[in-house]
Amino acid sequence: MKAVAVQVFGGPGGLAVVDRPVPRPAGGQVLIRTEAIGVGGVDVLIRNGALAAYGFEPGHVLGGEIAGTVTGTGDGVDPSWLGRRVWAFTGTGGGYAEQAVAPAATLVPLPESLSPVDAVTLGSSGMVAQFGLRHARFVPGESVLVRGAAGGIGIMAVQLAARGGAKTIAVTTSSPDRGERLRELGATDVLDRAGGAAGGFDVILDVVAGPDLPAFFGRLNPNGRLVAVGAVAGPPPADFGQALFTAFRKSWSFATFSADTVPTPDRTAATAGLFTAGLRSVVHEVLPLEQAAQAHRKLDAGEVFGRIVLTTPAGP
């Protein structure tokens, strides 16, 4: 089968199409003939070497989110999954391939009305946004700022905050055109990307992190909460917490959020709910698996609004 692996960590040119044997599902796993594969921020961080400390080695196949048809089951897996079209979470890799294995516990059946492309656009991004807002203790009537709202997680956070009764939903993004598209999804205000002193938010959901993160503490109300759900711009400065102590009397809070801390049954149930919630799937582009490097170039260039999805010959 064809797969896309990181041959050299760094730029997108280090990705290559390779031939790999079809994996065999172990106990508790299924084999899926992929139709659609989500391209995510974690894939970029693994590819560029930012997560080298986690032990990724050359030859690693990227991709954590797939949709397709179950073609094999390992020991202990209900055989009724065979032949069903599903969404699945593969973990930190293995998804950029024509066939991939995934834990059966992560499987979500695809509703008839939902395409594989839409499934990988809504799935993990929506789940992270949903639990990220919950981690921030967001309640109806509060004001929310989504930093880095043009990506998959940000777009889902805007929609979910609107449905959750946010008083205002502000976003940071790179252009007026993107701002208008986010207004169509529920945003009420479009702000300068760089941060600054303007306050007014009870919750900030931050997909970006990076050197500008401390500036966004100044946009929190007293008792405000900033939760980092991503780090597409890298980690914040080592002394970023000093901003919290400088404004000690405002009782600001900072937290990180990873979906790894959510029990698998809860993640699976949340994803299933997202598939039937009528949320808008925003797909920037659909590319064949062999063009994974081009997808990463677009992400690196900041060209993407929504999600890029890779497809295989078995897909649409």
Contacts in CASP RR format, 6 or more apart in sequence:
PFRMAT RR
TARGET T0000
AUTHOR 0000-0000-0000
METHOD contacts of the structure
MODEL  1
MKAVAVQVFGGPGGLAVVDRPVPRPAGGQVLIRTEAIGVGGVDVLIRNGA
LAAYGFEPGHVLGGEIAGTVTGTGDGVDPSWLGRRVWAFTGTGGGYAEQA
VAPAATLVPLPESLSPVDAVTLGSSGMVAQFGLRHARFVPGESVLVRGAA
GGIGIMAVQLAARGGAKTIAVTTSSPDRGERLRELGATDVLDRAGGAAGG
FDVILDVVAGPDLPAFFGRLNPNGRLVAVGAVAGPPPADFGQALFTAFRK
SWSFATFSADTVPTPDRTAATAGLFTAGLRSVVHEVLPLEQAAQAHRKLD
AGEVFGRIVLTTPAGP
1 19 0 8 1.000
1 20 0 8 1.000
1 21 0 8 1.000
1 22 0 8 1.000
1 97 0 8 1.000
1 98 0 8 1.000
1 99 0 8 1.000
2 17 0 8 1.000
2 18 0 8 1.000
2 19 0 8 1.000
2 20 0 8 1.000
2 97 0 8 1.000
2 98 0 8 1.000
2 289 0 8 1.000
2 290 0 8 1.000
2 312 0 8 1.000
3 17 0 8 1.000
3 18 0 8 1.000
3 19 0 8 1.000
3 20 0 8 1.000
3 61 0 8 1.000
3 94 0 8 1.000
3 95 0 8 1.000
3 96 0 8 1.000
3 97 0 8 1.000
3 98 0 8 1.000
4 15 0 8 1.000
4 16 0 8 1.000
4 17 0 8 1.000
4 18 0 8 1.000
4 61 0 8 1.000
4 62 0 8 1.000
4 96 0 8 1.000
4 97 0 8 1.000
4 289 0 8 1.000
4 290 0 8 1.000
4 292 0 8 1.000
4 293 0 8 1.000
5 15 0 8 1.000
5 16 0 8 1.000
5 18 0 8 1.000
5 20 0 8 1.000
5 58 0 8 1.000
5 59 0 8 1.000
5 60 0 8 1.000
5 61 0 8 1.000
5 62 0 8 1.000
5 96 0 8 1.000
6 14 0 8 1.000
6 15 0 8 1.000
6 46 0 8 1.000
6 47 0 8 1.000
6 56 0 8 1.000
6 58 0 8 1.000
6 59 0 8 1.000
6 60 0 8 1.000
6 61 0 8 1.000
6 62 0 8 1.000
7 14 0 8 1.000
7 15 0 8 1.000
7 16 0 8 1.000
7 18 0 8 1.000
7 58 0 8 1.000
7 59 0 8 1.000
8 14 0 8 1.000
8 58 0 8 1.000
9 47 0 8 1.000
9 48 0 8 1.000
9 49 0 8 1.000
9 52 0 8 1.000
9 56 0 8 1.000
9 58 0 8 1.000
10 47 0 8 1.000
10 48 0 8 1.000
10 49 0 8 1.000
11 47 0 8 1.000
11 48 0 8 1.000
11 296 0 8 1.000
11 300 0 8 1.000
12 47 0 8 1.000
12 293 0 8 1.000
12 294 0 8 1.000
12 296 0 8 1.000
12 297 0 8 1.000
12 300 0 8 1.000
13 293 0 8 1.000
14 47 0 8 1.000
14 293 0 8 1.000
15 47 0 8 1.000
15 62 0 8 1.000
15 292 0 8 1.000
15 293 0 8 1.000
15 296 0 8 1.000
16 293 0 8 1.000
17 289 0 8 1.000
17 290 0 8 1.000
17 292 0 8 1.000
18 59 0 8 1.000
20 61 0 8 1.000
20 97 0 8 1.000
22 31 0 8 1.000
22 99 0 8 1.000
23 31 0 8 1.000
23 99 0 8 1.000
23 100 0 8 1.000
23 101 0 8 1.000
24 31 0 8 1.000
24 101 0 8 1.000
25 31 0 8 1.000
25 72 0 8 1.000
25 73 0 8 1.000
25 74 0 8 1.000
25 77 0 8 1.000
25 101 0 8 1.000
26 74 0 8 1.000
26 75 0 8 1.000
26 101 0 8 1.000
27 74 0 8 1.000
27 75 0 8 1.000
27 76 0 8 1.000
27 77 0 8 1.000
28 73 0 8 1.000
28 74 0 8 1.000
28 75 0 8 1.000
28 76 0 8 1.000
28 77 0 8 1.000
28 103 0 8 1.000
28 104 0 8 1.000
28 105 0 8 1.000
29 73 0 8 1.000
29 74 0 8 1.000
29 77 0 8 1.000
29 101 0 8 1.000
29 102 0 8 1.000
29 103 0 8 1.000
29 104 0 8 1.000
30 70 0 8 1.000
30 72 0 8 1.000
30 73 0 8 1.000
30 74 0 8 1.000
30 77 0 8 1.000
30 81 0 8 1.000
30 86 0 8 1.000
30 88 0 8 1.000
30 101 0 8 1.000
30 102 0 8 1.000
30 104 0 8 1.000
30 107 0 8 1.000
31 70 0 8 1.000
31 71 0 8 1.000
31 72 0 8 1.000
31 73 0 8 1.000
31 99 0 8 1.000
31 100 0 8 1.000
31 101 0 8 1.000
32 66 0 8 1.000
32 68 0 8 1.000
32 69 0 8 1.000
32 70 0 8 1.000
32 71 0 8 1.000
32 86 0 8 1.000
32 88 0 8 1.000
32 99 0 8 1.000
32 100 0 8 1.000
32 101 0 8 1.000
32 102 0 8 1.000
33 68 0 8 1.000
33 69 0 8 1.000
33 71 0 8 1.000
33 98 0 8 1.000
33 99 0 8 1.000
33 312 0 8 1.000
33 314 0 8 1.000
34 66 0 8 1.000
34 67 0 8 1.000
34 68 0 8 1.000
34 95 0 8 1.000
34 97 0 8 1.000
34 98 0 8 1.000
34 99 0 8 1.000
34 100 0 8 1.000
34 312 0 8 1.000
34 314 0 8 1.000
34 315 0 8 1.000
35 67 0 8 1.000
35 68 0 8 1.000
35 69 0 8 1.000
35 85 0 8 1.000
35 116 0 8 1.000
35 311 0 8 1.000
35 312 0 8 1.000
35 314 0 8 1.000
35 315 0 8 1.000
35 316 0 8 1.000
36 66 0 8 1.000
36 67 0 8 1.000
36 68 0 8 1.000
36 115 0 8 1.000
36 116 0 8 1.000
36 117 0 8 1.000
36 119 0 8 1.000
36 120 0 8 1.000
36 309 0 8 1.000
36 310 0 8 1.000
36 311 0 8 1.000
36 315 0 8 1.000
36 316 0 8 1.000
37 63 0 8 1.000
37 65 0 8 1.000
37 66 0 8 1.000
37 67 0 8 1.000
37 95 0 8 1.000
37 96 0 8 1.000
37 120 0 8 1.000
37 289 0 8 1.000
37 309 0 8 1.000
37 310 0 8 1.000
37 311 0 8 1.000
37 312 0 8 1.000
38 63 0 8 1.000
38 64 0 8 1.000
38 65 0 8 1.000
38 66 0 8 1.000
38 120 0 8 1.000
38 121 0 8 1.000
38 307 0 8 1.000
38 308 0 8 1.000
38 309 0 8 1.000
38 310 0 8 1.000
39 63 0 8 1.000
39 292 0 8 1.000
39 295 0 8 1.000
39 296 0 8 1.000
39 299 0 8 1.000
39 307 0 8 1.000
39 308 0 8 1.000
39 309 0 8 1.000
39 310 0 8 1.000
40 63 0 8 1.000
40 65 0 8 1.000
40 299 0 8 1.000
40 307 0 8 1.000
41 230 0 8 1.000
41 232 0 8 1.000
41 299 0 8 1.000
42 51 0 8 1.000
42 64 0 8 1.000
42 92 0 8 1.000
43 62 0 8 1.000
43 63 0 8 1.000
43 64 0 8 1.000
43 96 0 8 1.000
43 296 0 8 1.000
44 232 0 8 1.000
44 296 0 8 1.000
44 299 0 8 1.000
44 300 0 8 1.000
45 51 0 8 1.000
45 231 0 8 1.000
45 232 0 8 1.000
45 234 0 8 1.000
46 56 0 8 1.000
46 60 0 8 1.000
46 62 0 8 1.000
46 92 0 8 1.000
46 93 0 8 1.000
47 62 0 8 1.000
47 296 0 8 1.000
49 56 0 8 1.000
50 234 0 8 1.000
54 92 0 8 1.000
56 92 0 8 1.000
60 93 0 8 1.000
61 93 0 8 1.000
61 94 0 8 1.000
61 95 0 8 1.000
61 96 0 8 1.000
61 97 0 8 1.000
62 93 0 8 1.000
62 94 0 8 1.000
62 95 0 8 1.000
62 96 0 8 1.000
62 292 0 8 1.000
63 90 0 8 1.000
63 91 0 8 1.000
63 92 0 8 1.000
63 93 0 8 1.000
63 94 0 8 1.000
63 95 0 8 1.000
63 96 0 8 1.000
64 89 0 8 1.000
64 90 0 8 1.000
64 91 0 8 1.000
64 92 0 8 1.000
64 93 0 8 1.000
64 94 0 8 1.000
64 95 0 8 1.000
64 124 0 8 1.000
65 87 0 8 1.000
65 88 0 8 1.000
65 89 0 8 1.000
65 90 0 8 1.000
65 95 0 8 1.000
65 120 0 8 1.000
65 123 0 8 1.000
65 124 0 8 1.000
66 87 0 8 1.000
66 88 0 8 1.000
66 90 0 8 1.000
66 95 0 8 1.000
66 100 0 8 1.000
66 102 0 8 1.000
66 120 0 8 1.000
67 85 0 8 1.000
67 86 0 8 1.000
67 87 0 8 1.000
67 88 0 8 1.000
67 110 0 8 1.000
67 116 0 8 1.000
67 117 0 8 1.000
67 119 0 8 1.000
67 120 0 8 1.000
68 85 0 8 1.000
68 86 0 8 1.000
68 87 0 8 1.000
68 88 0 8 1.000
68 110 0 8 1.000
68 116 0 8 1.000
68 314 0 8 1.000
68 315 0 8 1.000
69 83 0 8 1.000
69 84 0 8 1.000
69 85 0 8 1.000
69 86 0 8 1.000
69 314 0 8 1.000
70 81 0 8 1.000
70 82 0 8 1.000
70 83 0 8 1.000
70 84 0 8 1.000
70 86 0 8 1.000
70 107 0 8 1.000
71 82 0 8 1.000
71 83 0 8 1.000
71 99 0 8 1.000
72 82 0 8 1.000
73 79 0 8 1.000
73 81 0 8 1.000
73 82 0 8 1.000
73 104 0 8 1.000
77 104 0 8 1.000
78 104 0 8 1.000
81 104 0 8 1.000
81 107 0 8 1.000
84 109 0 8 1.000
85 109 0 8 1.000
85 110 0 8 1.000
85 116 0 8 1.000
86 107 0 8 1.000
86 108 0 8 1.000
86 109 0 8 1.000
86 110 0 8 1.000
87 107 0 8 1.000
87 108 0 8 1.000
87 110 0 8 1.000
87 116 0 8 1.000
87 119 0 8 1.000
87 120 0 8 1.000
87 123 0 8 1.000
87 271 0 8 1.000
87 275 0 8 1.000
88 100 0 8 1.000
88 102 0 8 1.000
88 103 0 8 1.000
88 106 0 8 1.000
88 107 0 8 1.000
88 108 0 8 1.000
89 102 0 8 1.000
89 103 0 8 1.000
89 106 0 8 1.000
89 124 0 8 1.000
89 267 0 8 1.000
90 100 0 8 1.000
90 101 0 8 1.000
90 102 0 8 1.000
90 106 0 8 1.000
91 102 0 8 1.000
94 100 0 8 1.000
94 101 0 8 1.000
96 289 0 8 1.000
96 292 0 8 1.000
96 310 0 8 1.000
97 289 0 8 1.000
98 289 0 8 1.000
98 312 0 8 1.000
98 313 0 8 1.000
98 314 0 8 1.000
103 264 0 8 1.000
105 264 0 8 1.000
105 265 0 8 1.000
105 268 0 8 1.000
106 264 0 8 1.000
106 267 0 8 1.000
106 268 0 8 1.000
107 268 0 8 1.000
108 119 0 8 1.000
108 268 0 8 1.000
108 271 0 8 1.000
108 272 0 8 1.000
108 275 0 8 1.000
109 272 0 8 1.000
110 116 0 8 1.000
110 119 0 8 1.000
110 275 0 8 1.000
111 275 0 8 1.000
111 276 0 8 1.000
114 122 0 8 1.000
114 275 0 8 1.000
115 316 0 8 1.000
116 311 0 8 1.000
116 315 0 8 1.000
116 316 0 8 1.000
117 281 0 8 1.000
117 283 0 8 1.000
117 286 0 8 1.000
117 309 0 8 1.000
117 311 0 8 1.000
117 316 0 8 1.000
118 281 0 8 1.000
118 283 0 8 1.000
119 275 0 8 1.000
120 307 0 8 1.000
120 309 0 8 1.000
121 152 0 8 1.000
121 281 0 8 1.000
121 282 0 8 1.000
121 283 0 8 1.000
121 306 0 8 1.000
121 307 0 8 1.000
121 309 0 8 1.000
122 156 0 8 1.000
122 274 0 8 1.000
122 275 0 8 1.000
122 279 0 8 1.000
122 281 0 8 1.000
123 271 0 8 1.000
123 274 0 8 1.000
123 275 0 8 1.000
124 259 0 8 1.000
124 271 0 8 1.000
125 151 0 8 1.000
125 152 0 8 1.000
125 153 0 8 1.000
125 154 0 8 1.000
125 155 0 8 1.000
125 156 0 8 1.000
125 307 0 8 1.000
126 152 0 8 1.000
126 153 0 8 1.000
126 156 0 8 1.000
126 157 0 8 1.000
126 160 0 8 1.000
126 271 0 8 1.000
126 274 0 8 1.000
126 279 0 8 1.000
127 259 0 8 1.000
127 262 0 8 1.000
127 267 0 8 1.000
127 270 0 8 1.000
127 271 0 8 1.000
127 274 0 8 1.000
128 153 0 8 1.000
128 156 0 8 1.000
128 229 0 8 1.000
128 257 0 8 1.000
128 259 0 8 1.000
129 153 0 8 1.000
129 154 0 8 1.000
129 156 0 8 1.000
129 157 0 8 1.000
129 160 0 8 1.000
129 205 0 8 1.000
129 229 0 8 1.000
130 156 0 8 1.000
130 160 0 8 1.000
130 270 0 8 1.000
130 274 0 8 1.000
131 257 0 8 1.000
131 259 0 8 1.000
131 262 0 8 1.000
131 267 0 8 1.000
131 270 0 8 1.000
132 157 0 8 1.000
132 205 0 8 1.000
132 227 0 8 1.000
132 229 0 8 1.000
132 257 0 8 1.000
133 144 0 8 1.000
133 157 0 8 1.000
133 160 0 8 1.000
133 161 0 8 1.000
133 203 0 8 1.000
133 205 0 8 1.000
135 227 0 8 1.000
135 255 0 8 1.000
135 257 0 8 1.000
136 203 0 8 1.000
136 204 0 8 1.000
136 205 0 8 1.000
136 225 0 8 1.000
136 226 0 8 1.000
136 227 0 8 1.000
136 255 0 8 1.000
137 203 0 8 1.000
137 225 0 8 1.000
138 144 0 8 1.000
138 161 0 8 1.000
138 164 0 8 1.000
138 166 0 8 1.000
138 202 0 8 1.000
138 203 0 8 1.000
140 164 0 8 1.000
140 165 0 8 1.000
140 166 0 8 1.000
141 165 0 8 1.000
141 166 0 8 1.000
141 167 0 8 1.000
142 166 0 8 1.000
142 167 0 8 1.000
142 202 0 8 1.000
142 203 0 8 1.000
143 166 0 8 1.000
143 167 0 8 1.000
143 168 0 8 1.000
143 169 0 8 1.000
143 170 0 8 1.000
143 200 0 8 1.000
143 201 0 8 1.000
143 202 0 8 1.000
143 203 0 8 1.000
143 221 0 8 1.000
144 157 0 8 1.000
144 161 0 8 1.000
144 166 0 8 1.000
144 168 0 8 1.000
144 169 0 8 1.000
144 170 0 8 1.000
144 201 0 8 1.000
144 202 0 8 1.000
144 203 0 8 1.000
144 204 0 8 1.000
144 205 0 8 1.000
145 169 0 8 1.000
145 170 0 8 1.000
145 171 0 8 1.000
145 172 0 8 1.000
145 191 0 8 1.000
145 201 0 8 1.000
145 203 0 8 1.000
145 204 0 8 1.000
145 205 0 8 1.000
145 216 0 8 1.000
145 219 0 8 1.000
146 154 0 8 1.000
146 157 0 8 1.000
146 158 0 8 1.000
146 161 0 8 1.000
146 169 0 8 1.000
146 170 0 8 1.000
146 171 0 8 1.000
146 172 0 8 1.000
146 187 0 8 1.000
146 204 0 8 1.000
146 205 0 8 1.000
146 207 0 8 1.000
147 171 0 8 1.000
147 172 0 8 1.000
147 204 0 8 1.000
147 205 0 8 1.000
147 206 0 8 1.000
147 207 0 8 1.000
147 208 0 8 1.000
147 216 0 8 1.000
148 154 0 8 1.000
148 171 0 8 1.000
148 172 0 8 1.000
148 173 0 8 1.000
148 193 0 8 1.000
148 206 0 8 1.000
148 207 0 8 1.000
148 208 0 8 1.000
148 232 0 8 1.000
149 155 0 8 1.000
149 157 0 8 1.000
149 158 0 8 1.000
149 171 0 8 1.000
149 172 0 8 1.000
149 173 0 8 1.000
149 182 0 8 1.000
149 187 0 8 1.000
149 207 0 8 1.000
150 173 0 8 1.000
150 174 0 8 1.000
150 178 0 8 1.000
150 182 0 8 1.000
150 304 0 8 1.000
150 305 0 8 1.000
150 306 0 8 1.000
151 207 0 8 1.000
151 304 0 8 1.000
151 305 0 8 1.000
151 306 0 8 1.000
151 307 0 8 1.000
152 282 0 8 1.000
152 306 0 8 1.000
152 307 0 8 1.000
153 207 0 8 1.000
153 229 0 8 1.000
153 230 0 8 1.000
154 171 0 8 1.000
154 205 0 8 1.000
154 207 0 8 1.000
155 182 0 8 1.000
155 185 0 8 1.000
155 280 0 8 1.000
155 282 0 8 1.000
155 306 0 8 1.000
156 274 0 8 1.000
156 279 0 8 1.000
157 205 0 8 1.000
157 207 0 8 1.000
158 169 0 8 1.000
158 171 0 8 1.000
158 182 0 8 1.000
158 185 0 8 1.000
158 186 0 8 1.000
158 187 0 8 1.000
159 185 0 8 1.000
159 186 0 8 1.000
159 279 0 8 1.000
159 280 0 8 1.000
160 279 0 8 1.000
161 169 0 8 1.000
162 169 0 8 1.000
162 185 0 8 1.000
162 186 0 8 1.000
163 277 0 8 1.000
168 188 0 8 1.000
168 189 0 8 1.000
169 186 0 8 1.000
169 187 0 8 1.000
169 188 0 8 1.000
169 189 0 8 1.000
170 187 0 8 1.000
170 188 0 8 1.000
170 189 0 8 1.000
170 190 0 8 1.000
170 191 0 8 1.000
170 201 0 8 1.000
171 179 0 8 1.000
171 182 0 8 1.000
171 187 0 8 1.000
171 189 0 8 1.000
171 190 0 8 1.000
171 191 0 8 1.000
172 190 0 8 1.000
172 191 0 8 1.000
172 192 0 8 1.000
172 193 0 8 1.000
172 195 0 8 1.000
173 179 0 8 1.000
173 182 0 8 1.000
173 190 0 8 1.000
173 193 0 8 1.000
174 193 0 8 1.000
174 302 0 8 1.000
176 190 0 8 1.000
178 305 0 8 1.000
179 187 0 8 1.000
179 190 0 8 1.000
181 305 0 8 1.000
182 190 0 8 1.000
183 190 0 8 1.000
185 280 0 8 1.000
185 282 0 8 1.000
191 198 0 8 1.000
193 212 0 8 1.000
194 212 0 8 1.000
194 215 0 8 1.000
195 212 0 8 1.000
195 215 0 8 1.000
195 216 0 8 1.000
195 219 0 8 1.000
196 215 0 8 1.000
196 216 0 8 1.000
196 218 0 8 1.000
196 219 0 8 1.000
197 218 0 8 1.000
197 219 0 8 1.000
198 218 0 8 1.000
198 219 0 8 1.000
199 218 0 8 1.000
199 219 0 8 1.000
199 220 0 8 1.000
199 221 0 8 1.000
200 219 0 8 1.000
200 220 0 8 1.000
200 221 0 8 1.000
201 219 0 8 1.000
201 220 0 8 1.000
201 221 0 8 1.000
201 224 0 8 1.000
202 220 0 8 1.000
202 221 0 8 1.000
202 223 0 8 1.000
202 224 0 8 1.000
202 225 0 8 1.000
203 224 0 8 1.000
203 225 0 8 1.000
203 226 0 8 1.000
203 227 0 8 1.000
204 216 0 8 1.000
204 219 0 8 1.000
204 220 0 8 1.000
204 224 0 8 1.000
204 225 0 8 1.000
204 226 0 8 1.000
204 227 0 8 1.000
205 227 0 8 1.000
205 229 0 8 1.000
206 213 0 8 1.000
206 216 0 8 1.000
206 226 0 8 1.000
206 227 0 8 1.000
206 228 0 8 1.000
206 229 0 8 1.000
206 230 0 8 1.000
207 229 0 8 1.000
207 230 0 8 1.000
207 232 0 8 1.000
208 230 0 8 1.000
208 231 0 8 1.000
208 232 0 8 1.000
208 233 0 8 1.000
209 228 0 8 1.000
209 230 0 8 1.000
209 231 0 8 1.000
209 232 0 8 1.000
209 233 0 8 1.000
209 234 0 8 1.000
209 235 0 8 1.000
209 236 0 8 1.000
210 231 0 8 1.000
210 233 0 8 1.000
210 234 0 8 1.000
210 235 0 8 1.000
210 236 0 8 1.000
210 237 0 8 1.000
211 233 0 8 1.000
211 236 0 8 1.000
211 237 0 8 1.000
212 233 0 8 1.000
213 228 0 8 1.000
213 236 0 8 1.000
213 237 0 8 1.000
213 240 0 8 1.000
214 236 0 8 1.000
214 237 0 8 1.000
214 240 0 8 1.000
214 241 0 8 1.000
214 242 0 8 1.000
214 243 0 8 1.000
216 226 0 8 1.000
217 226 0 8 1.000
217 243 0 8 1.000
217 244 0 8 1.000
217 247 0 8 1.000
217 252 0 8 1.000
217 254 0 8 1.000
218 243 0 8 1.000
218 247 0 8 1.000
220 226 0 8 1.000
220 250 0 8 1.000
220 252 0 8 1.000
222 250 0 8 1.000
222 251 0 8 1.000
222 252 0 8 1.000
223 250 0 8 1.000
223 251 0 8 1.000
223 252 0 8 1.000
223 253 0 8 1.000
224 250 0 8 1.000
224 251 0 8 1.000
224 252 0 8 1.000
224 253 0 8 1.000
225 252 0 8 1.000
225 253 0 8 1.000
225 254 0 8 1.000
225 255 0 8 1.000
226 252 0 8 1.000
226 253 0 8 1.000
226 254 0 8 1.000
226 255 0 8 1.000
227 254 0 8 1.000
227 255 0 8 1.000
227 256 0 8 1.000
227 257 0 8 1.000
228 254 0 8 1.000
228 255 0 8 1.000
228 256 0 8 1.000
228 257 0 8 1.000
229 256 0 8 1.000
229 257 0 8 1.000
241 254 0 8 1.000
244 252 0 8 1.000
244 254 0 8 1.000
259 267 0 8 1.000
262 270 0 8 1.000
281 307 0 8 1.000
282 305 0 8 1.000
282 306 0 8 1.000
282 307 0 8 1.000
283 306 0 8 1.000
283 307 0 8 1.000
283 308 0 8 1.000
283 309 0 8 1.000
284 298 0 8 1.000
284 303 0 8 1.000
284 304 0 8 1.000
284 305 0 8 1.000
284 306 0 8 1.000
284 307 0 8 1.000
284 308 0 8 1.000
285 295 0 8 1.000
285 298 0 8 1.000
285 304 0 8 1.000
285 308 0 8 1.000
285 309 0 8 1.000
286 308 0 8 1.000
286 309 0 8 1.000
286 310 0 8 1.000
286 311 0 8 1.000
286 316 0 8 1.000
287 294 0 8 1.000
287 295 0 8 1.000
287 308 0 8 1.000
287 309 0 8 1.000
287 310 0 8 1.000
287 311 0 8 1.000
288 310 0 8 1.000
288 311 0 8 1.000
288 312 0 8 1.000
289 310 0 8 1.000
289 311 0 8 1.000
289 312 0 8 1.000
291 310 0 8 1.000
292 310 0 8 1.000
295 308 0 8 1.000
295 310 0 8 1.000
298 304 0 8 1.000
298 308 0 8 1.000
299 308 0 8 1.000
END
